[in-house]
């Protein structure tokens, strides 16, 4: 987790030097000074709430005034002119219909949602801060300069493994975004393992991701959760754990835990629909959710260098896992190799679409399979399996493999 507030950095450095690991109990012991340090950090991260909501799965969300959300702690966003009624300028996005998409704006609440003019933000706890300091970097993230403003303890790194399809490498590619419909699964991930499905758009050192993931280190549980991620040069961040992503929607929450997921052989799957698209007027990058293309929020263009005034060059759809050192790899997707085209048995992304430089929706017909390890996971690319205007399916996944067999 990266924190871009310079007044937080000294706190993190002190915390790094003072923490001790109890090898017998496997727990971190904190002194009184460390406890006080953590409390100060929590006050910086958790903004004052207009209202607090306990979700149906046990998380606490604070309804924070739009103008006080963490995004505006970013130095580049101090003098912003954003407001809670913002809407992007987009061409009509043609979409793939779904009868099993989950409406997350109405499944997370026990009572009424956040008031207008506020945004829901998951409350950070002391345990979150301690746990996330050992969170591995996402796939292919490279620190191009010495670490700055970071809360990460660098340890022996594990392995990120992708099973995806991607657009062909071509510097002439100019995409204004992409989208997908992804089936929801709950692959077992333990300890520092994680397993995810995501849409990723990228140009140079800048990228954005959206999808679902099971990540005990990031979230403290084994639930399947909606996530976002962005990388801007040598800075990267999940969800809104650092300043960057601007929340707009007062009903749709990031990190939602999906309790209803796909089951092998079930007649209907659970799916989520996601788009990341470029505002045609100002170049901000918006996250849209669901068949109604609800506006969740956006990454301001000023966060980026390569994507500040340009279009996306590379797009990926599919699965990725993280295997810690000396550990077995986690299952991906449904946990079995896709042997043939069967949405009831295998994890998939479907309705793969791209937006051209005019913002028009086009079918992602020409894609390439990419596997980091062909023995661990498999991909079936079926550009014309489905029906309608956007028939592209990608089946992906694989089982857990004991570490003895990985050696």
C-alpha positions as CSV (number, residue, x, y, z in Angstrom):
1,X,0.0,0.0,0.0
2,X,1.4,3.4,-0.9
3,X,0.7,6.5,1.0
4,X,1.5,9.7,-0.8
5,X,1.3,12.1,2.1
6,X,4.8,13.2,3.2
7,X,3.7,13.7,6.7
8,X,2.9,9.9,6.9
9,X,6.3,8.8,5.7
10,X,8.2,9.5,9.0
11,X,5.5,7.5,10.9
12,X,6.0,4.6,8.5
13,X,9.8,4.6,8.9
14,X,9.5,4.6,12.7
15,X,7.0,1.8,12.5
16,X,9.3,-0.2,10.2
17,X,12.3,0.1,12.6
18,X,10.3,-0.6,15.7
19,X,8.2,-3.6,14.7
20,X,9.3,-7.0,16.1
21,X,8.2,-10.4,15.0
22,X,7.4,-13.1,17.5
23,X,8.7,-16.3,15.9
24,X,7.0,-18.6,18.4
25,X,3.5,-17.1,18.2
26,X,3.8,-15.8,14.6
27,X,2.4,-12.4,15.7
28,X,3.8,-8.9,15.6
29,X,4.1,-7.3,19.1
30,X,3.7,-3.6,19.4
31,X,5.0,-1.3,22.1
32,X,3.0,1.6,23.5
33,X,4.9,3.9,21.2
34,X,4.1,1.8,18.2
35,X,0.4,1.7,19.2
36,X,0.3,5.5,19.4
37,X,2.1,5.7,16.0
38,X,-0.6,3.5,14.4
39,X,-3.4,5.5,15.9
40,X,-1.9,8.7,14.4
41,X,-1.7,7.0,11.0
42,X,-5.3,5.8,11.3
43,X,-6.5,9.3,11.9
44,X,-4.8,10.4,8.7
45,X,-6.4,7.6,6.7
46,X,-9.9,7.5,8.1
47,X,-11.7,10.7,7.3
48,X,-14.5,12.1,9.4
49,X,-17.8,10.4,8.6
50,X,-21.2,12.0,8.0
51,X,-22.7,8.6,8.5
52,X,-21.4,5.1,9.2
53,X,-22.8,1.9,7.7
54,X,-22.2,-1.7,8.7
55,X,-22.4,-4.0,5.7
56,X,-24.2,-7.3,5.4
57,X,-20.8,-9.1,5.3
58,X,-19.4,-7.3,8.4
59,X,-17.3,-4.4,7.0
60,X,-17.7,-0.8,8.2
61,X,-18.0,2.0,5.6
62,X,-17.9,5.6,6.4
63,X,-19.9,8.1,4.3
64,X,-17.3,10.8,3.7
65,X,-18.0,14.2,2.3
66,X,-17.1,14.2,-1.4
67,X,-14.5,17.0,-1.0
68,X,-12.8,15.3,2.0
69,X,-12.2,11.9,0.4
70,X,-8.6,10.6,0.3
71,X,-8.1,11.3,-3.5
72,X,-7.7,15.0,-2.7
73,X,-4.8,14.5,-0.5
74,X,-2.7,13.9,-3.7
75,X,-0.5,16.9,-4.3
76,X,-1.6,17.1,-8.0
77,X,-5.2,17.2,-7.0
78,X,-5.1,20.0,-4.4
79,X,-6.5,22.6,-6.7
80,X,-9.1,20.4,-8.4
81,X,-12.5,21.6,-9.7
82,X,-14.2,18.2,-9.4
83,X,-17.7,17.9,-7.9
84,X,-20.1,15.1,-6.9
85,X,-22.4,15.6,-9.9
86,X,-19.7,15.0,-12.5
87,X,-20.5,12.9,-15.5
88,X,-18.1,11.8,-18.3
89,X,-18.6,12.6,-21.9
90,X,-18.7,9.2,-23.7
91,X,-19.9,7.8,-26.9
92,X,-22.7,5.3,-26.5
93,X,-21.1,2.1,-25.3
94,X,-22.6,-1.0,-26.8
95,X,-22.7,-3.8,-24.4
96,X,-23.2,-7.5,-23.8
97,X,-26.6,-8.2,-22.0
98,X,-26.5,-10.4,-18.9
99,X,-29.3,-11.9,-16.8
100,X,-27.0,-12.8,-13.9
101,X,-25.1,-9.5,-13.2
102,X,-25.2,-8.6,-9.5
103,X,-26.4,-5.1,-8.6
104,X,-24.0,-4.1,-5.9
105,X,-25.7,-0.8,-5.3
106,X,-28.4,-2.7,-3.5
107,X,-26.8,-5.8,-2.0
108,X,-24.4,-4.3,0.5
109,X,-26.7,-2.4,2.8
110,X,-28.6,-3.3,5.9
111,X,-30.2,0.1,5.9
112,X,-30.3,3.1,3.6
113,X,-27.0,4.1,1.8
114,X,-24.8,7.1,2.0
115,X,-26.4,10.6,1.7
116,X,-26.1,12.6,-1.5
117,X,-22.8,14.5,-1.6
118,X,-20.9,11.7,0.3
119,X,-19.0,8.6,-0.9
120,X,-18.7,5.2,0.9
121,X,-15.1,4.4,2.1
122,X,-14.2,1.2,3.8
123,X,-12.7,2.0,7.3
124,X,-9.1,1.0,7.7
125,X,-8.1,-0.8,10.9
126,X,-4.9,-1.3,12.8
127,X,-4.8,-4.9,11.7
128,X,-5.2,-3.8,8.1
129,X,-2.1,-1.5,8.3
130,X,0.1,-4.2,9.9
131,X,-1.0,-6.9,7.4
132,X,-0.8,-4.8,4.3
133,X,2.8,-3.9,5.0
134,X,3.8,-7.3,3.7
135,X,1.5,-7.2,0.7
136,X,3.3,-8.2,-2.5
137,X,3.4,-5.9,-5.5
138,X,0.9,-6.7,-8.3
139,X,2.1,-8.5,-11.5
140,X,4.8,-6.9,-13.5
141,X,5.1,-3.9,-11.3
142,X,8.6,-2.5,-11.4
143,X,10.0,0.2,-9.1
144,X,11.8,2.5,-11.6
145,X,13.3,4.6,-8.9
146,X,14.1,4.1,-5.1
147,X,10.9,3.5,-3.1
148,X,9.3,6.7,-1.8
149,X,6.3,7.1,0.5
150,X,5.8,3.4,0.9
151,X,4.3,1.2,3.5
152,X,5.8,-2.0,2.0
153,X,8.4,-4.2,3.7
154,X,10.5,-5.6,1.0
155,X,11.0,-9.3,1.5
156,X,11.8,-12.3,-0.7
157,X,9.4,-12.0,-3.6
158,X,7.1,-14.8,-4.8
159,X,5.7,-15.3,-8.3
160,X,2.9,-13.6,-10.1
161,X,1.4,-15.9,-12.7
162,X,-1.0,-14.8,-15.5
163,X,-3.4,-16.8,-17.7
164,X,-4.8,-14.1,-20.0
165,X,-5.5,-13.0,-23.5
166,X,-4.2,-9.6,-24.7
167,X,-4.2,-7.3,-27.6
168,X,-1.3,-7.7,-30.1
169,X,1.7,-5.6,-29.2
170,X,1.6,-2.6,-31.6
171,X,2.7,1.0,-30.8
172,X,0.1,2.2,-33.2
173,X,-2.7,0.9,-30.9
174,X,-5.0,3.7,-29.7
175,X,-7.8,2.5,-27.4
176,X,-10.0,4.8,-25.3
177,X,-10.9,1.9,-23.0
178,X,-12.1,-1.7,-22.7
179,X,-14.8,-3.8,-21.0
180,X,-15.8,-7.3,-20.1
181,X,-18.4,-9.5,-18.3
182,X,-16.6,-11.8,-15.8
183,X,-18.0,-14.8,-14.0
184,X,-17.5,-14.6,-10.2
185,X,-15.7,-17.5,-8.4
186,X,-14.2,-18.0,-5.0
187,X,-10.8,-19.8,-5.5
188,X,-9.2,-20.7,-2.2
189,X,-6.3,-18.4,-1.3
190,X,-4.4,-18.7,2.0
191,X,-1.8,-16.7,3.8
192,X,0.0,-14.4,1.3
193,X,-1.5,-16.1,-1.7
194,X,-4.0,-14.3,-3.9
195,X,-6.1,-15.1,-7.0
196,X,-7.9,-12.7,-9.2
197,X,-9.7,-12.0,-12.5
198,X,-9.1,-8.6,-14.1
199,X,-9.4,-6.2,-17.0
200,X,-6.1,-4.3,-17.4
201,X,-5.4,-1.3,-19.7
202,X,-1.9,0.0,-20.1
203,X,0.5,2.3,-21.9
204,X,4.2,2.4,-20.8
205,X,4.5,2.7,-17.0
206,X,0.8,3.7,-16.5
207,X,-2.0,1.2,-16.0
208,X,-5.4,0.7,-14.5
209,X,-7.1,-2.6,-13.5
210,X,-10.6,-3.6,-12.4
211,X,-12.0,-7.0,-11.5
212,X,-12.5,-9.4,-8.6
213,X,-9.9,-10.9,-6.3
214,X,-9.5,-13.2,-3.3
215,X,-6.7,-11.7,-1.3
216,X,-6.2,-12.4,2.5
217,X,-3.3,-10.0,2.8
218,X,-5.2,-7.0,1.2
219,X,-8.6,-7.6,2.8
220,X,-8.0,-9.9,5.8
221,X,-10.4,-12.6,4.6
222,X,-11.0,-15.1,1.8
223,X,-14.0,-13.4,0.2
224,X,-14.3,-12.6,-3.4
225,X,-14.2,-8.8,-3.7
226,X,-14.5,-6.1,-6.3
227,X,-11.1,-4.3,-6.7
228,X,-9.4,-1.6,-8.6
229,X,-5.7,-0.8,-9.0
230,X,-3.7,1.8,-10.7
231,X,0.0,2.4,-11.5
232,X,1.4,5.8,-12.4
233,X,5.1,5.6,-13.0
234,X,6.8,4.2,-9.9
235,X,3.6,4.6,-7.7
236,X,0.9,2.0,-7.4
237,X,-2.1,1.4,-5.3
238,X,-5.1,-0.9,-4.7
239,X,-8.6,0.6,-4.3
240,X,-8.3,3.9,-2.5
241,X,-5.6,3.0,0.0
242,X,-3.7,6.0,-1.4
243,X,-4.8,9.2,-3.0
244,X,-5.7,8.9,-6.7
245,X,-9.1,7.4,-7.6
246,X,-12.0,9.9,-7.2
247,X,-15.2,8.3,-5.9
248,X,-18.4,9.7,-7.3
249,X,-21.2,7.2,-6.6
250,X,-22.8,7.2,-3.1
251,X,-24.3,3.7,-3.5
252,X,-21.7,1.5,-5.3
253,X,-18.8,0.5,-3.0
254,X,-15.3,-0.7,-3.8
255,X,-14.1,-3.9,-2.0
256,X,-17.7,-5.3,-1.9
257,X,-17.6,-8.9,-0.8
258,X,-19.6,-11.2,-3.2
259,X,-21.2,-13.9,-1.1
260,X,-23.1,-15.4,-4.1
261,X,-20.5,-16.8,-6.6
262,X,-20.6,-19.2,-9.4
263,X,-20.8,-23.0,-8.7
264,X,-19.7,-25.7,-11.1
265,X,-22.7,-27.1,-13.0
266,X,-25.1,-24.4,-11.8
267,X,-27.7,-23.4,-14.5
268,X,-26.9,-19.7,-14.0
269,X,-23.7,-18.0,-13.3
270,X,-22.9,-14.9,-11.2
271,X,-21.3,-12.1,-13.2
272,X,-20.0,-8.6,-13.0
273,X,-19.7,-6.1,-15.9
274,X,-16.9,-3.6,-15.9
275,X,-15.5,-0.9,-18.2
276,X,-12.6,1.4,-17.9
277,X,-13.1,4.3,-20.4
278,X,-11.6,7.6,-21.3
279,X,-13.6,10.8,-21.0
280,X,-13.7,12.3,-24.5
281,X,-13.6,15.9,-23.2
282,X,-11.0,16.0,-20.5
283,X,-9.1,12.6,-20.7
284,X,-10.0,11.4,-17.2
285,X,-10.4,7.6,-16.9
286,X,-13.7,6.3,-15.6
287,X,-14.7,3.1,-14.0
288,X,-18.2,2.0,-15.1
289,X,-20.1,-0.9,-13.5
290,X,-23.0,-3.1,-14.6
291,X,-25.3,-3.2,-17.5
292,X,-26.5,0.3,-16.7
293,X,-22.9,1.5,-16.9
294,X,-23.1,3.2,-13.5
295,X,-20.3,5.7,-12.9
296,X,-18.3,4.6,-9.9
297,X,-15.5,7.2,-10.1
298,X,-12.4,8.1,-12.1
299,X,-8.7,8.3,-12.2
300,X,-7.8,11.9,-13.1
301,X,-5.5,12.2,-16.1
302,X,-3.0,14.3,-14.1
303,X,-2.0,11.2,-12.1
304,X,-0.3,9.8,-15.2
305,X,2.5,10.5,-17.7
306,X,2.0,8.2,-20.7
307,X,-1.8,8.3,-20.3
308,X,-2.2,11.9,-19.4
309,X,-2.7,13.0,-23.1
310,X,-2.8,9.7,-24.9
311,X,-4.6,6.5,-25.4
312,X,-4.1,2.9,-24.2
313,X,-1.7,0.7,-26.1
314,X,-2.3,-2.7,-24.4
315,X,-5.3,-4.4,-22.9
316,X,-5.5,-7.7,-21.0
317,X,-8.4,-9.9,-19.8
318,X,-8.1,-13.0,-17.6
319,X,-6.7,-14.4,-14.4
320,X,-3.6,-13.8,-12.3
321,X,-2.4,-15.4,-9.0
322,X,0.4,-14.8,-6.5
323,X,2.4,-17.6,-5.0
324,X,4.6,-16.7,-2.0
325,X,8.1,-18.2,-1.6
326,X,8.2,-21.9,-0.6
327,X,4.4,-22.2,-1.1
328,X,2.0,-24.0,-3.4
329,X,0.3,-22.0,-6.0
330,X,-3.4,-21.1,-5.4
331,X,-6.2,-22.2,-7.7
332,X,-7.3,-19.8,-10.4
333,X,-10.9,-19.2,-11.5
334,X,-13.1,-22.3,-10.9
335,X,-10.0,-24.3,-9.9
336,X,-9.9,-26.6,-12.9
337,X,-8.3,-26.5,-16.3
338,X,-10.7,-25.4,-19.1
339,X,-10.8,-28.3,-21.5
340,X,-13.6,-27.1,-23.7
341,X,-16.1,-24.2,-23.9
342,X,-18.5,-24.6,-21.0
343,X,-19.5,-21.5,-18.9
344,X,-21.1,-23.7,-16.3
345,X,-17.8,-25.4,-15.4
346,X,-15.0,-22.9,-16.1
347,X,-14.2,-19.3,-15.2
348,X,-14.5,-16.9,-18.0
349,X,-14.4,-13.3,-19.3
350,X,-16.9,-12.7,-22.1
351,X,-18.2,-9.8,-24.2
352,X,-14.6,-8.6,-24.6
353,X,-14.8,-5.1,-26.1
354,X,-12.4,-2.2,-27.0
355,X,-13.1,1.4,-27.5
356,X,-11.3,3.0,-30.4
357,X,-9.8,6.5,-30.3
358,X,-13.3,8.0,-31.2
359,X,-14.8,6.2,-28.2
360,X,-16.7,3.7,-30.4
361,X,-17.2,0.1,-29.1
362,X,-15.6,-2.6,-31.2
363,X,-15.4,-6.3,-30.7
364,X,-12.0,-7.5,-29.4
365,X,-11.5,-10.1,-32.2
366,X,-7.7,-10.3,-32.5
367,X,-6.3,-11.4,-29.2
368,X,-3.2,-13.5,-28.2
369,X,-3.0,-16.1,-25.4
370,X,-0.3,-15.4,-22.8
371,X,0.7,-17.8,-20.1
372,X,3.5,-17.2,-17.6
373,X,3.5,-20.9,-16.7
374,X,1.8,-23.4,-19.1
375,X,1.9,-26.2,-16.6
376,X,-0.1,-24.3,-13.9
377,X,-2.9,-22.7,-15.7
378,X,-4.7,-22.9,-19.1
379,X,-6.6,-20.5,-21.4
380,X,-9.1,-21.2,-24.1
381,X,-9.7,-18.2,-26.4
382,X,-13.1,-18.4,-28.2
383,X,-13.7,-15.1,-30.2
384,X,-17.0,-16.4,-31.7
385,X,-18.4,-18.7,-29.0
386,X,-21.2,-16.5,-27.8
387,X,-24.1,-14.8,-29.5
388,X,-24.9,-11.3,-30.4
389,X,-22.5,-8.5,-31.4
390,X,-19.8,-9.3,-28.9
391,X,-19.5,-13.1,-28.8
392,X,-15.9,-13.3,-27.5
393,X,-15.3,-15.7,-24.6
394,X,-12.1,-16.5,-22.8
395,X,-12.0,-19.5,-20.4
396,X,-9.1,-19.6,-17.9
397,X,-8.0,-21.3,-14.7
398,X,-6.3,-24.2,-13.0
399,X,-6.0,-26.1,-9.7
400,X,-3.8,-25.7,-6.7
401,X,-0.5,-27.5,-7.1
402,X,1.4,-28.7,-4.0
403,X,4.7,-27.0,-3.6
404,X,6.5,-30.3,-3.7
405,X,5.4,-30.7,-7.4
406,X,6.5,-27.1,-8.2
407,X,10.1,-27.9,-7.4
